[in-house]
Amino acid sequence: MKQIKDIIHSCLLLAAFCLLFPRYSYAYIDPGTGSYVFQIIIAAFVALSFAVKVYWHKIKIFVVRLFSKKEK
């Protein structure tokens, strides 16, 4: 019974591998995709900038504590 499960498991793994990594890809990147990627990069930068702005005080305290000398 274990051998049958191993064979089925191997077949499913092989099928998943063949579906996820095809040998040939018949696709293209249209100009809209480039602008979409550009929008994602800009949105990530704006979101990161906003997060730094909101948490600036906490970030500053963390950096000061990280590099300050510890007195004993």
ABEGO torsion letter per residue (X at the ends): XAAAAAAAAAAAAAAAAAAABBABBBBBBBAAAAAAAAAAAAAAAAAAAAAAAAAAAAAAAAAAAAABBBBX
